[in-house]
Amino acid sequence: MTRNPFDEIERMFDRMSRQLGPIEDELLDGSVPVDVEDRGDSFVVTADLPGFDREDVDVQLAGETLTISGSHETDDEAAGEDETGRYVRRERRRRSVSRSVHLPEAVDQEGTEATYTNGVLTVTLPKQEADDGQSIPIN
């Protein structure tokens, strides 16, 4: 019976995927999952930011790089108590996330709009109109 070397390679990739799965999850921790959609005349970036208020979210555009960040901090309560009772364990005090997305084309910064509804940020970035260039005479 002849062994197929490709079967062994396939098994090796399966083992590597199982071992690297937890690392991939750790790399994405603290990151913002995004979708970037090309609608022809504009790009639409949709980002999930659950648990953040509109005031907690910051969107910056520098050239062709869109940076989305959010920071949320709860008030420190004295001796672990608040109006609802005493905490045995409190882990949800501070959370910060950030993500930079490089856009494939230049965009018009003046026409950029952002909306935030129910934990979903949507940024619409109109593409910059193509410059037809300039004819250069040859001497």
DOKE-385593 format. One record per residue: residue number from 0; residue in three letters; x, y, z of N, C-alpha, C in turn. Coordinates in steps of 0.1 Angstrom, whole numbers. Layout:
# residues N
+-----+--------+--------+---------+-------+---------+----------+-------+--------+---------+-------+
: num : residu : n.east : n.north :  n.up : ca.east : ca.north : ca.up : c.east : c.north :  c.up :
+-----+--------+--------+---------+-------+---------+----------+-------+--------+---------+-------+
: NUM :    ALA :      X :       Y :     Z :       X :        Y :     Z :      X :       Y :     Z :
...
+-----+--------+--------+---------+-------+---------+----------+-------+--------+---------+-------+
This chain:
# residues 139
+-----+--------+--------+---------+-------+---------+----------+-------+--------+---------+-------+
: num : residu : n.east : n.north :  n.up : ca.east : ca.north : ca.up : c.east : c.north :  c.up :
+-----+--------+--------+---------+-------+---------+----------+-------+--------+---------+-------+
:   0 :    MET :      8 :     -12 :     0 :       0 :        0 :     0 :      9 :      12 :     0 :
:   1 :    THR :      6 :      22 :    -9 :      14 :       34 :   -10 :      8 :      45 :    -2 :
:   2 :    ARG :     16 :      52 :     5 :      12 :       63 :    13 :     11 :      76 :     4 :
:   3 :    ASN :      1 :      84 :     6 :       0 :       96 :    -2 :      6 :     107 :     7 :
:   4 :    PRO :     17 :     114 :     2 :      23 :      124 :    10 :     14 :     136 :    12 :
:   5 :    PHE :      4 :     139 :     4 :      -5 :      150 :     5 :    -14 :     148 :    17 :
:   6 :    ASP :    -17 :     135 :    20 :     -26 :      132 :    32 :    -18 :     136 :    45 :
:   7 :    GLU :     -5 :     133 :    45 :       3 :      137 :    57 :      4 :     152 :    58 :
:   8 :    ILE :      5 :     159 :    47 :       6 :      174 :    47 :     -7 :     179 :    53 :
:   9 :    GLU :    -18 :     174 :    48 :     -31 :      178 :    52 :    -33 :     176 :    68 :
:  10 :    ARG :    -29 :     165 :    73 :     -29 :      162 :    87 :    -21 :     172 :    95 :
:  11 :    MET :     -9 :     175 :    89 :       0 :      185 :    96 :     -7 :     199 :    97 :
:  12 :    PHE :    -13 :     203 :    86 :     -20 :      216 :    87 :    -32 :     216 :    97 :
:  13 :    ASP :    -39 :     205 :    97 :     -50 :      204 :   107 :    -44 :     205 :   121 :
:  14 :    ARG :    -33 :     198 :   124 :     -27 :      199 :   138 :    -23 :     213 :   141 :
:  15 :    MET :    -16 :     220 :   131 :     -12 :      234 :   133 :    -23 :     243 :   135 :
:  16 :    SER :    -34 :     241 :   128 :     -46 :      250 :   130 :    -52 :     248 :   144 :
:  17 :    ARG :    -53 :     236 :   149 :     -58 :      234 :   162 :    -49 :     240 :   173 :
:  18 :    GLN :    -36 :     240 :   171 :     -26 :      245 :   180 :    -26 :     261 :   180 :
:  19 :    LEU :    -28 :     266 :   168 :     -27 :      281 :   167 :    -40 :     288 :   169 :
:  20 :    GLY :    -51 :     280 :   170 :     -65 :      286 :   173 :    -65 :     295 :   185 :
:  21 :    PRO :    -60 :     291 :   196 :     -61 :      299 :   208 :    -52 :     312 :   207 :
:  22 :    ILE :    -41 :     311 :   200 :     -32 :      322 :   198 :    -39 :     333 :   189 :
:  23 :    GLU :    -46 :     328 :   179 :     -54 :      338 :   171 :    -64 :     345 :   179 :
:  24 :    ASP :    -71 :     338 :   188 :     -81 :      345 :   196 :    -75 :     355 :   205 :
:  25 :    GLU :    -63 :     352 :   210 :     -56 :      362 :   219 :    -51 :     374 :   211 :
:  26 :    LEU :    -47 :     372 :   199 :     -43 :      383 :   190 :    -54 :     393 :   188 :
:  27 :    LEU :    -66 :     388 :   186 :     -78 :      396 :   183 :    -84 :     402 :   196 :
:  28 :    ASP :    -80 :     398 :   207 :     -85 :      404 :   220 :    -81 :     418 :   221 :
:  29 :    GLY :    -90 :     427 :   223 :     -87 :      442 :   224 :    -88 :     448 :   210 :
:  30 :    SER :    -92 :     441 :   200 :     -93 :      446 :   187 :   -107 :     448 :   183 :
:  31 :    VAL :   -110 :     456 :   173 :    -123 :      459 :   168 :   -125 :     451 :   155 :
:  32 :    PRO :   -135 :     442 :   155 :    -138 :      435 :   143 :   -145 :     445 :   133 :
:  33 :    VAL :   -140 :     445 :   120 :    -145 :      454 :   110 :   -149 :     447 :    97 :
:  34 :    ASP :   -158 :     453 :    90 :    -160 :      449 :    76 :   -157 :     462 :    68 :
:  35 :    VAL :   -151 :     460 :    56 :    -148 :      471 :    47 :   -155 :     468 :    34 :
:  36 :    GLU :   -164 :     476 :    30 :    -172 :      473 :    18 :   -169 :     484 :     8 :
:  37 :    ASP :   -166 :     480 :    -5 :    -164 :      489 :   -16 :   -177 :     490 :   -23 :
:  38 :    ARG :   -183 :     502 :   -23 :    -196 :      505 :   -29 :   -195 :     512 :   -42 :
:  39 :    GLY :   -183 :     512 :   -48 :    -181 :      519 :   -61 :   -176 :     533 :   -59 :
:  40 :    ASP :   -185 :     542 :   -54 :    -181 :      556 :   -52 :   -177 :     559 :   -37 :
:  41 :    SER :   -177 :     549 :   -29 :    -173 :      551 :   -15 :   -170 :     537 :    -8 :
:  42 :    PHE :   -163 :     538 :     3 :    -160 :      527 :    12 :   -169 :     528 :    24 :
:  43 :    VAL :   -174 :     517 :    29 :    -182 :      517 :    41 :   -176 :     508 :    51 :
:  44 :    VAL :   -171 :     513 :    62 :    -165 :      505 :    72 :   -175 :     503 :    84 :
:  45 :    THR :   -178 :     491 :    87 :    -187 :      487 :    98 :   -179 :     481 :   109 :
:  46 :    ALA :   -180 :     486 :   121 :    -173 :      481 :   132 :   -182 :     478 :   144 :
:  47 :    ASP :   -180 :     466 :   151 :    -187 :      463 :   163 :   -180 :     468 :   175 :
:  48 :    LEU :   -188 :     476 :   183 :    -182 :      481 :   195 :   -193 :     480 :   206 :
:  49 :    PRO :   -197 :     468 :   210 :    -207 :      466 :   220 :   -203 :     470 :   233 :
:  50 :    GLY :   -212 :     477 :   241 :    -209 :      481 :   254 :   -203 :     495 :   255 :
:  51 :    PHE :   -200 :     501 :   244 :    -195 :      515 :   244 :   -206 :     525 :   241 :
:  52 :    ASP :   -205 :     536 :   248 :    -214 :      547 :   245 :   -208 :     556 :   233 :
:  53 :    ARG :   -216 :     564 :   227 :    -211 :      572 :   216 :   -200 :     581 :   220 :
:  54 :    GLU :   -200 :     586 :   232 :    -189 :      594 :   237 :   -176 :     587 :   240 :
:  55 :    ASP :   -177 :     574 :   241 :    -165 :      565 :   243 :   -157 :     562 :   231 :
:  56 :    VAL :   -163 :     565 :   219 :    -158 :      561 :   206 :   -151 :     572 :   199 :
:  57 :    ASP :   -139 :     570 :   194 :    -131 :      580 :   186 :   -128 :     575 :   172 :
:  58 :    VAL :   -131 :     583 :   162 :    -127 :      579 :   148 :   -118 :     589 :   142 :
:  59 :    GLN :   -107 :     585 :   137 :     -97 :      594 :   131 :    -94 :     589 :   117 :
:  60 :    LEU :    -92 :     599 :   108 :     -88 :      595 :    94 :    -75 :     603 :    91 :
:  61 :    ALA :    -65 :     596 :    88 :     -52 :      602 :    85 :    -48 :     597 :    71 :
:  62 :    GLY :    -49 :     604 :    61 :     -45 :      599 :    47 :    -55 :     588 :    44 :
:  63 :    GLU :    -50 :     576 :    42 :     -58 :      565 :    38 :    -59 :     555 :    49 :
:  64 :    THR :    -57 :     559 :    61 :     -58 :      550 :    73 :    -69 :     555 :    82 :
:  65 :    LEU :    -78 :     547 :    85 :     -89 :      550 :    94 :    -86 :     543 :   107 :
:  66 :    THR :    -87 :     550 :   118 :     -84 :      544 :   131 :    -96 :     546 :   140 :
:  67 :    ILE :   -101 :     535 :   145 :    -113 :      534 :   154 :   -108 :     530 :   168 :
:  68 :    SER :   -112 :     538 :   178 :    -108 :      534 :   191 :   -119 :     537 :   201 :
:  69 :    GLY :   -119 :     529 :   212 :    -129 :      531 :   222 :   -124 :     528 :   235 :
:  70 :    SER :   -128 :     536 :   245 :    -123 :      535 :   259 :   -134 :     537 :   268 :
:  71 :    HIS :   -136 :     527 :   277 :    -147 :      528 :   287 :   -142 :     525 :   301 :
:  72 :    GLU :   -145 :     534 :   310 :    -141 :      532 :   324 :   -153 :     535 :   333 :
:  73 :    THR :   -155 :     525 :   342 :    -166 :      527 :   352 :   -160 :     535 :   364 :
:  74 :    ASP :   -168 :     541 :   371 :    -164 :      548 :   383 :   -159 :     538 :   394 :
:  75 :    ASP :   -149 :     542 :   401 :    -144 :      533 :   412 :   -154 :     536 :   424 :
:  76 :    GLU :   -159 :     525 :   429 :    -168 :      526 :   441 :   -160 :     522 :   453 :
:  77 :    ALA :   -163 :     530 :   464 :    -156 :      528 :   476 :   -159 :     514 :   482 :
:  78 :    ALA :   -149 :     507 :   486 :    -150 :      494 :   493 :   -157 :     484 :   485 :
:  79 :    GLY :   -158 :     485 :   472 :    -165 :      475 :   464 :   -180 :     475 :   465 :
:  80 :    GLU :   -185 :     487 :   469 :    -200 :      487 :   470 :   -206 :     498 :   461 :
:  81 :    ASP :   -218 :     497 :   458 :    -225 :      507 :   451 :   -240 :     507 :   455 :
:  82 :    GLU :   -249 :     514 :   448 :    -262 :      515 :   453 :   -270 :     501 :   452 :
:  83 :    THR :   -265 :     492 :   444 :    -272 :      479 :   443 :   -266 :     468 :   452 :
:  84 :    GLY :   -255 :     470 :   458 :    -250 :      460 :   467 :   -235 :     459 :   467 :
:  85 :    ARG :   -229 :     449 :   473 :    -215 :      447 :   474 :   -210 :     437 :   464 :
:  86 :    TYR :   -199 :     440 :   457 :    -193 :      431 :   447 :   -184 :     421 :   454 :
:  87 :    VAL :   -186 :     409 :   450 :    -177 :      398 :   454 :   -165 :     398 :   444 :
:  88 :    ARG :   -168 :     400 :   431 :    -158 :      401 :   421 :   -162 :     411 :   411 :
:  89 :    ARG :   -153 :     420 :   407 :    -156 :      431 :   397 :   -145 :     431 :   387 :
:  90 :    GLU :   -148 :     427 :   375 :    -138 :      426 :   364 :   -141 :     436 :   353 :
:  91 :    ARG :   -152 :     443 :   353 :    -156 :      451 :   342 :   -154 :     466 :   344 :
:  92 :    ARG :   -142 :     470 :   348 :    -139 :      483 :   352 :   -134 :     492 :   340 :
:  93 :    ARG :   -125 :     487 :   332 :    -119 :      494 :   322 :   -117 :     486 :   309 :
:  94 :    ARG :   -120 :     491 :   298 :    -119 :      484 :   286 :   -115 :     494 :   275 :
:  95 :    SER :   -105 :     490 :   267 :    -100 :      498 :   256 :    -98 :     489 :   244 :
:  96 :    VAL :   -102 :     494 :   232 :    -100 :      487 :   220 :    -96 :     497 :   209 :
:  97 :    SER :    -89 :     492 :   199 :     -84 :      500 :   189 :    -82 :     492 :   176 :
:  98 :    ARG :    -84 :     498 :   165 :     -82 :      491 :   152 :    -79 :     502 :   141 :
:  99 :    SER :    -68 :     500 :   133 :     -65 :      508 :   122 :    -68 :     500 :   109 :
: 100 :    VAL :    -74 :     506 :   100 :     -77 :      500 :    87 :    -71 :     508 :    76 :
: 101 :    HIS :    -63 :     502 :    68 :     -57 :      509 :    56 :    -67 :     508 :    44 :
: 102 :    LEU :    -71 :     519 :    39 :     -81 :      519 :    28 :    -73 :     517 :    15 :
: 103 :    PRO :    -79 :     510 :     5 :     -71 :      507 :    -7 :    -70 :     519 :   -17 :
: 104 :    GLU :    -78 :     530 :   -15 :     -77 :      542 :   -23 :    -79 :     554 :   -14 :
: 105 :    ALA :    -75 :     566 :   -20 :     -77 :      578 :   -13 :    -92 :     582 :   -11 :
: 106 :    VAL :    -95 :     588 :     0 :    -109 :      592 :     2 :   -110 :     607 :     5 :
: 107 :    ASP :   -122 :     612 :     3 :    -125 :      626 :     5 :   -128 :     628 :    20 :
: 108 :    GLN :   -119 :     634 :    27 :    -120 :      636 :    42 :   -132 :     645 :    45 :
: 109 :    GLU :   -135 :     655 :    37 :    -146 :      664 :    40 :   -160 :     657 :    39 :
: 110 :    GLY :   -161 :     647 :    31 :    -174 :      641 :    29 :   -176 :     628 :    38 :
: 111 :    THR :   -167 :     625 :    47 :    -167 :      614 :    55 :   -178 :     615 :    66 :
: 112 :    GLU :   -186 :     605 :    68 :    -197 :      605 :    78 :   -196 :     593 :    87 :
: 113 :    ALA :   -200 :     594 :    99 :    -200 :      583 :   108 :   -213 :     583 :   116 :
: 114 :    THR :   -219 :     571 :   118 :    -231 :      569 :   127 :   -228 :     558 :   136 :
: 115 :    TYR :   -234 :     559 :   148 :    -233 :      548 :   158 :   -246 :     545 :   164 :
: 116 :    THR :   -251 :     532 :   161 :    -264 :      528 :   166 :   -263 :     514 :   172 :
: 117 :    ASN :   -267 :     512 :   184 :    -268 :      499 :   191 :   -255 :     491 :   190 :
: 118 :    GLY :   -244 :     499 :   193 :    -231 :      492 :   194 :   -224 :     490 :   180 :
: 119 :    VAL :   -230 :     495 :   169 :    -224 :      493 :   156 :   -220 :     507 :   150 :
: 120 :    LEU :   -207 :     508 :   147 :    -203 :      521 :   141 :   -202 :     519 :   126 :
: 121 :    THR :   -208 :     528 :   118 :    -207 :      528 :   104 :   -201 :     540 :    99 :
: 122 :    VAL :   -190 :     539 :    92 :    -183 :      551 :    86 :   -183 :     550 :    71 :
: 123 :    THR :   -189 :     560 :    65 :    -190 :      561 :    50 :   -179 :     571 :    46 :
: 124 :    LEU :   -170 :     566 :    37 :    -159 :      574 :    32 :   -159 :     575 :    17 :
: 125 :    PRO :   -164 :     586 :    12 :    -165 :      588 :    -3 :   -151 :     587 :    -9 :
: 126 :    LYS :   -150 :     581 :   -20 :    -137 :      580 :   -27 :   -133 :     594 :   -33 :
: 127 :    GLN :   -120 :     597 :   -33 :    -116 :      609 :   -39 :   -117 :     608 :   -54 :
: 128 :    GLU :   -122 :     618 :   -60 :    -124 :      618 :   -75 :   -110 :     616 :   -81 :
: 129 :    ALA :   -110 :     608 :   -91 :     -97 :      605 :   -98 :    -92 :     618 :  -105 :
: 130 :    ASP :    -80 :     621 :  -104 :     -74 :      632 :  -111 :    -70 :     627 :  -125 :
: 131 :    ASP :    -75 :     633 :  -135 :     -72 :      629 :  -149 :    -57 :     631 :  -152 :
: 132 :    GLY :    -50 :     637 :  -144 :     -36 :      640 :  -146 :    -33 :     652 :  -155 :
: 133 :    GLN :    -21 :     654 :  -159 :     -18 :      666 :  -166 :     -9 :     661 :  -178 :
: 134 :    SER :    -11 :     666 :  -189 :      -3 :      663 :  -201 :     11 :     670 :  -199 :
: 135 :    ILE :     21 :     662 :  -201 :      35 :      668 :  -200 :     41 :     668 :  -214 :
: 136 :    PRO :     44 :     680 :  -219 :      51 :      680 :  -232 :     65 :     674 :  -232 :
: 137 :    ILE :     68 :     668 :  -243 :      81 :      662 :  -244 :     90 :     671 :  -253 :
: 138 :    ASN :    102 :     675 :  -248 :     110 :      684 :  -255 :    120 :     676 :  -264 :
+-----+--------+--------+---------+-------+---------+----------+-------+--------+---------+-------+
